[in-house]
Amino acid sequence: MEEFHKVRRLPPYVFEQVNRLKASARAAGADIIDLGMGNPDLPTPKAVVDKLCDVVRDPRTHRYSSSRGIPGLRKAQAAYYARRFGVKLNPDTQVIATLGSKEGFANMAQAITAPGDVILCPDPTYPIHAFGFLMAGGVIRSMSVKPDDQFFVAIERAVRHSIPKPLALILNYPSNPTAYTADLDFYKEAVAQAKKHDIIILSDLAYSEIYFDDNAPPPSVLQVPGAMDVAVEFTSMSKTFSMPGWRMGFAVGNERLIAALSRVKSYLDYGAFTPIQVAASAALNGDGSDIEEVRSIYKRRRDVLVDSFGKAGFDVPPPAATMFAWAPIPEKFKSLGSLEFSKLLVEKADVAVAPGIGFGEQGDDYVRIALVENEHRIRQAARNIKRFLATADETMHNVIALNARR
Ligand SMILES: Cc1ncc(COP(=O)(O)O)c(C=O)c1O
Protein backbone atom coordinates (compact mmCIF):
# COMPACT_ATOMS: atom_id res chain seq x y z
CA MET A 1 0.00 0.00 0.00
CA GLU A 2 1.38 3.41 -0.89
CA GLU A 3 2.48 5.61 2.01
CA PHE A 4 0.30 8.64 2.81
CA HIS A 5 1.38 11.86 1.08
CA LYS A 6 2.18 13.70 4.36
CA VAL A 7 3.93 10.76 5.95
CA ARG A 8 6.13 10.38 2.85
CA ARG A 9 7.44 13.87 3.51
CA LEU A 10 8.50 12.91 7.05
CA PRO A 11 11.45 10.52 6.99
CA PRO A 12 11.91 8.49 10.19
CA TYR A 13 13.56 10.66 12.84
CA VAL A 14 17.35 10.12 12.58
CA PHE A 15 17.61 10.43 16.35
CA GLU A 16 15.36 7.39 16.67
CA GLN A 17 18.20 5.15 15.50
CA VAL A 18 20.47 6.30 18.35
CA ASN A 19 17.53 6.11 20.77
CA ARG A 20 16.87 2.49 19.84
CA LEU A 21 20.52 1.60 20.41
CA LYS A 22 20.46 3.47 23.72
CA ALA A 23 17.35 1.58 24.85
CA SER A 24 18.81 -1.82 24.01
CA ALA A 25 22.13 -0.98 25.71
CA ARG A 26 20.21 0.06 28.82
CA ALA A 27 18.09 -3.06 28.70
CA ALA A 28 21.37 -5.01 28.72
CA GLY A 29 22.40 -3.18 31.88
CA ALA A 30 24.63 -0.39 30.48
CA ASP A 31 24.69 2.95 32.31
CA ILE A 32 24.26 5.26 29.32
CA ILE A 33 25.11 8.91 29.95
CA ASP A 34 22.54 10.66 27.83
CA LEU A 35 23.72 13.91 26.28
CA GLY A 36 21.53 13.34 23.23
CA MET A 37 18.13 14.95 23.42
CA GLY A 38 17.75 18.61 24.50
CA ASN A 39 15.44 17.60 27.31
CA PRO A 40 16.23 19.69 30.41
CA ASP A 41 16.78 17.57 33.53
CA LEU A 42 16.44 20.45 36.03
CA PRO A 43 13.26 20.69 38.10
CA THR A 44 10.77 23.48 37.44
CA PRO A 45 11.16 26.18 40.14
CA LYS A 46 9.24 25.26 43.31
CA ALA A 47 7.14 28.44 43.38
CA VAL A 48 5.84 27.63 39.88
CA VAL A 49 4.95 24.05 40.84
CA ASP A 50 3.28 25.32 44.05
CA LYS A 51 1.24 27.79 42.02
CA LEU A 52 0.00 25.01 39.75
CA CYS A 53 -0.96 22.89 42.77
CA ASP A 54 -2.91 25.76 44.35
CA VAL A 55 -4.78 26.69 41.23
CA VAL A 56 -5.67 23.16 40.18
CA ARG A 57 -7.85 22.83 43.32
CA ASP A 58 -10.29 25.38 41.94
CA PRO A 59 -12.79 23.46 39.77
CA ARG A 60 -13.37 26.53 37.63
CA THR A 61 -9.91 25.96 36.18
CA HIS A 62 -10.92 22.51 34.94
CA ARG A 63 -12.99 23.80 32.05
CA TYR A 64 -11.72 24.46 28.54
CA SER A 65 -9.24 27.28 28.63
CA SER A 66 -8.54 29.99 26.09
CA SER A 67 -6.78 28.99 22.87
CA ARG A 68 -4.90 32.30 22.59
CA GLY A 69 -3.88 32.17 26.24
CA ILE A 70 -5.58 33.71 29.28
CA PRO A 71 -5.23 37.53 29.46
CA GLY A 72 -2.92 37.42 32.51
CA LEU A 73 -0.48 35.17 30.68
CA ARG A 74 -0.39 37.32 27.55
CA LYS A 75 0.16 40.38 29.76
CA ALA A 76 3.00 38.63 31.59
CA GLN A 77 4.69 37.80 28.27
CA ALA A 78 4.28 41.40 27.07
CA ALA A 79 5.82 42.60 30.35
CA TYR A 80 8.75 40.21 29.87
CA TYR A 81 9.42 41.65 26.38
CA ALA A 82 9.23 45.20 27.74
CA ARG A 83 11.62 44.42 30.61
CA ARG A 84 14.09 42.25 28.76
CA PHE A 85 14.16 43.78 25.25
CA GLY A 86 12.51 47.19 25.62
CA VAL A 87 9.90 46.00 23.10
CA LYS A 88 6.31 47.16 23.62
CA LEU A 89 3.65 44.59 22.71
CA ASN A 90 -0.12 44.79 22.75
CA PRO A 91 -1.11 41.64 24.69
CA ASP A 92 -4.45 41.48 22.86
CA THR A 93 -3.20 41.57 19.30
CA GLN A 94 0.54 40.93 19.31
CA VAL A 95 0.91 38.03 21.77
CA ILE A 96 -0.39 34.46 21.62
CA ALA A 97 0.37 31.56 23.97
CA THR A 98 1.25 28.28 22.28
CA LEU A 99 1.53 24.65 23.42
CA GLY A 100 5.31 24.95 23.45
CA SER A 101 7.11 26.96 20.79
CA LYS A 102 7.30 23.89 18.54
CA GLU A 103 3.52 23.72 18.23
CA GLY A 104 3.35 27.46 17.64
CA PHE A 105 5.96 27.31 14.91
CA ALA A 106 4.37 24.32 13.15
CA ASN A 107 0.90 25.87 13.19
CA MET A 108 2.26 29.20 11.98
CA ALA A 109 3.63 27.26 9.01
CA GLN A 110 0.15 25.76 8.46
CA ALA A 111 -1.42 29.20 8.70
CA ILE A 112 0.75 31.04 6.19
CA THR A 113 1.93 28.49 3.62
CA ALA A 114 0.39 27.81 0.21
CA PRO A 115 1.52 24.67 -1.65
CA GLY A 116 4.92 25.29 -3.23
CA ASP A 117 5.76 28.40 -1.22
CA VAL A 118 9.53 28.75 -0.78
CA ILE A 119 10.94 29.05 2.73
CA LEU A 120 14.53 30.08 3.52
CA CYS A 121 15.65 27.77 6.28
CA PRO A 122 19.02 27.31 7.99
CA ASP A 123 20.92 24.03 7.64
CA PRO A 124 21.73 22.59 10.15
CA THR A 125 18.77 23.53 12.30
CA TYR A 126 16.13 22.31 14.75
CA PRO A 127 14.06 19.90 12.61
CA ILE A 128 10.63 21.55 12.99
CA HIS A 129 11.95 24.63 11.15
CA ALA A 130 12.08 22.66 7.92
CA PHE A 131 9.53 19.93 8.60
CA GLY A 132 6.85 22.30 9.88
CA PHE A 133 6.87 23.89 6.44
CA LEU A 134 7.26 20.63 4.52
CA MET A 135 4.16 19.31 6.31
CA ALA A 136 2.37 22.50 5.33
CA GLY A 137 3.19 21.94 1.64
CA GLY A 138 6.10 24.39 1.45
CA VAL A 139 9.45 23.96 -0.26
CA ILE A 140 12.71 24.50 1.62
CA ARG A 141 15.65 26.46 0.26
CA SER A 142 18.58 25.87 2.61
CA MET A 143 20.68 28.71 3.96
CA SER A 144 23.97 28.67 5.83
CA VAL A 145 23.34 29.22 9.53
CA LYS A 146 26.37 31.47 10.05
CA PRO A 147 25.19 35.04 10.65
CA ASP A 148 27.74 36.86 8.47
CA ASP A 149 27.74 39.00 5.31
CA GLN A 150 27.47 35.92 3.11
CA PHE A 151 24.09 35.28 4.70
CA PHE A 152 22.68 38.39 3.07
CA VAL A 153 24.32 37.61 -0.26
CA ALA A 154 22.51 34.25 -0.08
CA ILE A 155 19.17 35.97 0.55
CA GLU A 156 19.62 38.19 -2.51
CA ARG A 157 20.50 35.14 -4.58
CA ALA A 158 17.47 33.26 -3.25
CA VAL A 159 15.16 36.13 -4.14
CA ARG A 160 16.59 36.25 -7.66
CA HIS A 161 16.47 32.53 -8.32
CA SER A 162 13.46 31.12 -6.44
CA ILE A 163 10.09 30.79 -8.10
CA PRO A 164 7.93 31.85 -6.42
CA LYS A 165 9.99 34.41 -4.50
CA PRO A 166 10.57 33.25 -0.89
CA LEU A 167 7.63 33.66 1.48
CA ALA A 168 9.57 33.54 4.74
CA LEU A 169 13.00 33.48 6.31
CA ILE A 170 13.67 31.45 9.45
CA LEU A 171 16.16 32.82 11.95
CA ASN A 172 17.22 30.91 15.06
CA TYR A 173 19.83 32.63 17.23
CA PRO A 174 21.19 31.46 19.56
CA SER A 175 21.09 28.49 17.23
CA ASN A 176 20.21 24.92 17.95
CA PRO A 177 22.39 22.99 17.16
CA THR A 178 25.35 25.26 16.28
CA ALA A 179 25.09 27.75 19.19
CA TYR A 180 25.85 30.62 16.80
CA THR A 181 24.54 33.92 18.14
CA ALA A 182 23.41 37.03 16.27
CA ASP A 183 23.70 40.67 17.27
CA LEU A 184 21.34 43.55 16.67
CA ASP A 185 23.22 44.71 13.56
CA PHE A 186 22.57 41.34 11.97
CA TYR A 187 18.87 41.64 12.75
CA LYS A 188 18.80 45.20 11.37
CA GLU A 189 20.11 43.99 8.05
CA ALA A 190 17.76 40.99 8.07
CA VAL A 191 14.76 43.25 8.66
CA ALA A 192 15.92 45.67 5.94
CA GLN A 193 16.19 42.80 3.44
CA ALA A 194 12.87 41.31 4.52
CA LYS A 195 11.16 44.65 3.97
CA LYS A 196 12.88 45.22 0.65
CA HIS A 197 11.76 41.82 -0.68
CA ASP A 198 8.49 41.48 1.20
CA ILE A 199 9.60 38.40 3.13
CA ILE A 200 8.22 37.32 6.51
CA ILE A 201 10.75 36.73 9.31
CA LEU A 202 10.10 33.91 11.76
CA SER A 203 12.57 34.18 14.61
CA ASP A 204 12.97 31.27 17.03
CA LEU A 205 14.37 32.69 20.26
CA ALA A 206 14.01 29.56 22.41
CA TYR A 207 17.43 30.23 24.02
CA SER A 208 16.87 33.89 24.88
CA GLU A 209 18.07 33.32 28.45
CA ILE A 210 20.74 30.65 28.10
CA TYR A 211 23.94 32.60 27.42
CA PHE A 212 27.35 32.66 29.08
CA ASP A 213 30.43 34.70 29.93
CA ASP A 214 30.52 38.32 28.90
CA ASN A 215 28.33 37.68 25.91
CA ALA A 216 25.60 40.22 25.68
CA PRO A 217 22.15 38.74 26.30
CA PRO A 218 20.75 37.61 22.92
CA PRO A 219 18.67 40.39 21.38
CA SER A 220 15.18 40.06 19.90
CA VAL A 221 14.62 40.79 16.22
CA LEU A 222 11.69 42.94 17.38
CA GLN A 223 14.15 45.43 18.85
CA VAL A 224 14.80 46.63 15.30
CA PRO A 225 12.58 49.62 14.51
CA GLY A 226 9.94 48.53 12.02
CA ALA A 227 10.51 44.80 12.60
CA MET A 228 6.91 44.48 13.78
CA ASP A 229 5.85 45.02 10.13
CA VAL A 230 7.45 41.77 9.00
CA ALA A 231 8.43 39.57 11.95
CA VAL A 232 7.10 37.21 14.56
CA GLU A 233 9.22 35.66 17.27
CA PHE A 234 8.80 32.43 19.21
CA THR A 235 9.96 31.95 22.79
CA SER A 236 9.68 28.99 25.11
CA MET A 237 9.27 28.32 28.82
CA SER A 238 10.94 24.91 28.33
CA LYS A 239 14.57 25.92 28.75
CA THR A 240 14.27 29.28 30.50
CA PHE A 241 12.24 27.87 33.39
CA SER A 242 12.99 24.15 33.00
CA MET A 243 9.38 23.48 31.99
CA PRO A 244 9.73 21.25 28.90
CA GLY A 245 6.89 18.88 29.84
CA TRP A 246 4.47 21.70 30.59
CA ARG A 247 4.26 22.67 26.92
CA MET A 248 4.16 26.41 27.13
CA GLY A 249 5.55 28.91 24.65
CA PHE A 250 4.64 32.11 22.82
CA ALA A 251 4.53 33.81 19.47
CA VAL A 252 4.70 37.61 19.48
CA GLY A 253 4.98 40.36 16.89
CA ASN A 254 3.24 41.22 13.65
CA GLU A 255 -0.54 41.41 14.17
CA ARG A 256 -1.51 39.85 10.86
CA LEU A 257 0.71 36.83 11.50
CA ILE A 258 -0.45 36.48 15.11
CA ALA A 259 -4.08 36.68 13.92
CA ALA A 260 -3.41 33.97 11.31
CA LEU A 261 -1.92 31.65 13.93
CA SER A 262 -4.77 32.49 16.29
CA ARG A 263 -7.33 31.51 13.66
CA VAL A 264 -5.70 28.15 12.95
CA LYS A 265 -5.30 27.38 16.65
CA SER A 266 -8.90 28.33 17.39
CA TYR A 267 -9.92 25.34 15.25
CA LEU A 268 -7.37 22.99 16.80
CA ASP A 269 -7.06 23.53 20.55
CA TYR A 270 -8.60 25.11 23.64
CA GLY A 271 -5.28 26.32 25.01
CA ALA A 272 -3.11 24.81 27.70
CA PHE A 273 -4.74 23.66 30.96
CA THR A 274 -5.58 26.84 32.89
CA PRO A 275 -3.46 25.97 36.00
CA ILE A 276 -0.44 25.65 33.68
CA GLN A 277 -1.15 29.06 32.19
CA VAL A 278 -1.51 30.65 35.65
CA ALA A 279 1.71 29.02 36.88
CA ALA A 280 3.52 30.11 33.69
CA SER A 281 2.36 33.70 34.33
CA ALA A 282 3.85 33.46 37.84
CA ALA A 283 7.15 32.26 36.38
CA LEU A 284 7.30 35.15 33.89
CA ASN A 285 6.39 37.67 36.58
CA GLY A 286 9.16 36.39 38.90
CA ASP A 287 12.24 38.37 39.90
CA GLY A 288 14.57 36.60 37.46
CA SER A 289 16.49 34.63 40.07
CA ASP A 290 15.20 31.31 38.68
CA ILE A 291 16.58 32.20 35.27
CA GLU A 292 19.92 33.22 36.79
CA GLU A 293 20.16 29.86 38.56
CA VAL A 294 19.40 27.85 35.39
CA ARG A 295 21.97 29.86 33.43
CA SER A 296 24.71 29.33 35.98
CA ILE A 297 24.08 25.56 36.14
CA TYR A 298 24.37 25.26 32.34
CA LYS A 299 27.50 27.41 32.39
CA ARG A 300 29.22 25.18 34.95
CA ARG A 301 28.25 22.11 32.96
CA ARG A 302 29.55 23.70 29.77
CA ASP A 303 32.89 24.46 31.41
CA VAL A 304 33.19 20.92 32.75
CA LEU A 305 32.27 19.48 29.33
CA VAL A 306 34.79 21.56 27.38
CA ASP A 307 37.56 20.92 29.91
CA SER A 308 37.02 17.20 30.53
CA PHE A 309 36.26 16.22 26.94
CA GLY A 310 39.26 18.27 25.73
CA LYS A 311 41.54 16.44 28.17
CA ALA A 312 40.04 13.15 26.98
CA GLY A 313 41.12 13.96 23.40
CA PHE A 314 37.72 15.13 22.07
CA ASP A 315 37.95 18.88 21.42
CA VAL A 316 34.67 20.66 22.01
CA PRO A 317 34.47 24.39 21.17
CA PRO A 318 32.81 26.25 24.06
CA PRO A 319 29.31 27.42 23.07
CA ALA A 320 28.56 31.09 23.85
CA ALA A 321 24.88 30.28 24.41
CA THR A 322 22.23 27.51 24.36
CA MET A 323 22.41 24.24 26.27
CA PHE A 324 24.36 22.52 23.49
CA ALA A 325 27.91 22.13 22.28
CA TRP A 326 28.38 21.57 18.55
CA ALA A 327 31.46 19.40 18.33
CA PRO A 328 33.40 18.43 15.20
CA ILE A 329 33.80 14.66 15.01
CA PRO A 330 37.43 13.74 15.85
CA GLU A 331 39.42 13.53 12.62
CA LYS A 332 39.97 9.80 12.49
CA PHE A 333 36.24 9.07 12.80
CA LYS A 334 35.05 11.76 10.40
CA SER A 335 34.66 9.42 7.45
CA LEU A 336 32.07 7.44 9.40
CA GLY A 337 29.59 10.29 9.39
CA SER A 338 27.75 11.54 12.44
CA LEU A 339 25.19 8.75 12.74
CA GLU A 340 27.74 5.91 12.77
CA PHE A 341 30.00 7.90 15.12
CA SER A 342 27.09 8.51 17.50
CA LYS A 343 26.21 4.81 17.46
CA LEU A 344 29.84 3.96 18.24
CA LEU A 345 29.80 6.27 21.25
CA VAL A 346 26.73 4.49 22.63
CA GLU A 347 28.18 1.05 21.99
CA LYS A 348 31.78 1.66 23.05
CA ALA A 349 31.64 4.55 25.52
CA ASP A 350 28.12 4.37 26.98
CA VAL A 351 27.59 7.99 25.92
CA ALA A 352 24.67 9.19 23.79
CA VAL A 353 24.94 12.34 21.65
CA ALA A 354 22.80 13.66 18.79
CA PRO A 355 24.19 12.99 15.29
CA GLY A 356 24.60 16.25 13.36
CA ILE A 357 22.95 14.76 10.26
CA GLY A 358 19.65 14.83 12.16
CA PHE A 359 19.74 18.64 11.88
CA GLY A 360 20.43 18.74 8.14
CA GLU A 361 22.97 17.55 5.61
CA GLN A 362 25.43 20.30 6.55
CA GLY A 363 25.58 18.88 10.06
CA ASP A 364 27.15 15.54 9.24
CA ASP A 365 30.70 16.40 10.39
CA TYR A 366 29.43 17.21 13.89
CA VAL A 367 27.60 15.82 16.88
CA ARG A 368 25.50 17.87 19.28
CA ILE A 369 26.19 17.38 22.96
CA ALA A 370 23.39 18.52 25.30
CA LEU A 371 24.16 19.75 28.82
CA VAL A 372 21.39 17.66 30.36
CA GLU A 373 23.35 15.54 32.82
CA ASN A 374 25.08 16.83 35.96
CA GLU A 375 28.77 17.74 36.19
CA HIS A 376 29.71 14.42 37.76
CA ARG A 377 28.05 12.48 34.91
CA ILE A 378 29.66 14.73 32.28
CA ARG A 379 33.09 13.94 33.80
CA GLN A 380 32.19 10.25 33.75
CA ALA A 381 31.27 10.58 30.06
CA ALA A 382 34.70 12.14 29.42
CA ARG A 383 36.44 9.24 31.18
CA ASN A 384 34.48 6.74 29.08
CA ILE A 385 35.36 8.60 25.90
CA LYS A 386 39.02 8.81 26.87
CA ARG A 387 39.11 5.03 27.30
CA PHE A 388 37.32 4.54 23.98
CA LEU A 389 39.69 6.86 22.11
CA ALA A 390 42.76 5.26 23.69
CA THR A 391 41.79 1.78 22.55
CA ALA A 392 40.09 2.71 19.25
CA ASP A 393 43.16 2.13 17.09
CA GLU A 394 43.44 -1.51 18.13
CA THR A 395 39.77 -2.36 18.49
CA MET A 396 38.28 -0.27 15.70
CA HIS A 397 40.66 -0.67 12.78
CA ASN A 398 38.38 -2.96 10.80
CA VAL A 399 35.13 -1.35 12.00
CA ILE A 400 36.18 2.06 10.74
CA ALA A 401 37.16 0.63 7.39
CA LEU A 402 33.89 -1.29 7.10
CA ASN A 403 31.78 1.69 7.93
CA ALA A 404 33.63 4.29 5.88
CA ARG A 405 30.95 4.56 3.26
CA ARG A 406 30.05 8.18 3.05
C1 LIG B 1 15.48 26.11 18.67
C2 LIG B 1 14.33 25.44 19.36
N1 LIG B 1 13.11 25.86 19.13
C3 LIG B 1 12.05 25.29 19.72
C4 LIG B 1 12.20 24.25 20.59
C5 LIG B 1 10.96 23.62 21.18
O1 LIG B 1 10.66 24.17 22.39
P1 LIG B 1 9.25 23.93 23.08
O2 LIG B 1 9.49 22.97 24.18
O3 LIG B 1 8.83 25.27 23.56
O4 LIG B 1 8.31 23.39 22.06
C6 LIG B 1 13.45 23.76 20.87
C7 LIG B 1 13.63 22.62 21.79
O5 LIG B 1 14.61 21.96 21.86
C8 LIG B 1 14.56 24.37 20.24
O6 LIG B 1 15.80 23.94 20.45
The ligand as an SDF file (V2000), in Angstrom:
LIG
                    3D

 16 16  0  0  0  0  0  0  0  0999 V2000
   15.4770   26.1080   18.6740 C   0  0  0  0  0  0  0  0  0  0  0  0
   14.3320   25.4390   19.3580 C   0  0  0  0  0  0  0  0  0  0  0  0
   13.1120   25.8600   19.1260 N   0  0  0  0  0  0  0  0  0  0  0  0
   12.0460   25.2910   19.7210 C   0  0  0  0  0  0  0  0  0  0  0  0
   12.1960   24.2520   20.5910 C   0  0  0  0  0  0  0  0  0  0  0  0
   10.9650   23.6230   21.1840 C   0  0  0  0  0  0  0  0  0  0  0  0
   10.6630   24.1680   22.3930 O   0  0  0  0  0  0  0  0  0  0  0  0
    9.2520   23.9320   23.0750 P   0  0  0  0  0  0  0  0  0  0  0  0
    9.4900   22.9660   24.1840 O   0  0  0  0  0  0  0  0  0  0  0  0
    8.8320   25.2730   23.5630 O   0  0  0  0  0  0  0  0  0  0  0  0
    8.3070   23.3950   22.0590 O   0  0  0  0  0  0  0  0  0  0  0  0
   13.4520   23.7640   20.8740 C   0  0  0  0  0  0  0  0  0  0  0  0
   13.6260   22.6210   21.7860 C   0  0  0  0  0  0  0  0  0  0  0  0
   14.6110   21.9580   21.8640 O   0  0  0  0  0  0  0  0  0  0  0  0
   14.5600   24.3740   20.2410 C   0  0  0  0  0  0  0  0  0  0  0  0
   15.8010   23.9450   20.4470 O   0  0  0  0  0  0  0  0  0  0  0  0
  1  2  1  0
  2  3  1  0
  2 15  2  0
  3  4  2  0
  4  5  1  0
  5  6  1  0
  5 12  2  0
  6  7  1  0
  7  8  1  0
  8  9  2  0
  8 10  1  0
  8 11  1  0
 12 13  1  0
 12 15  1  0
 13 14  2  0
 15 16  1  0
M  END
$$$$
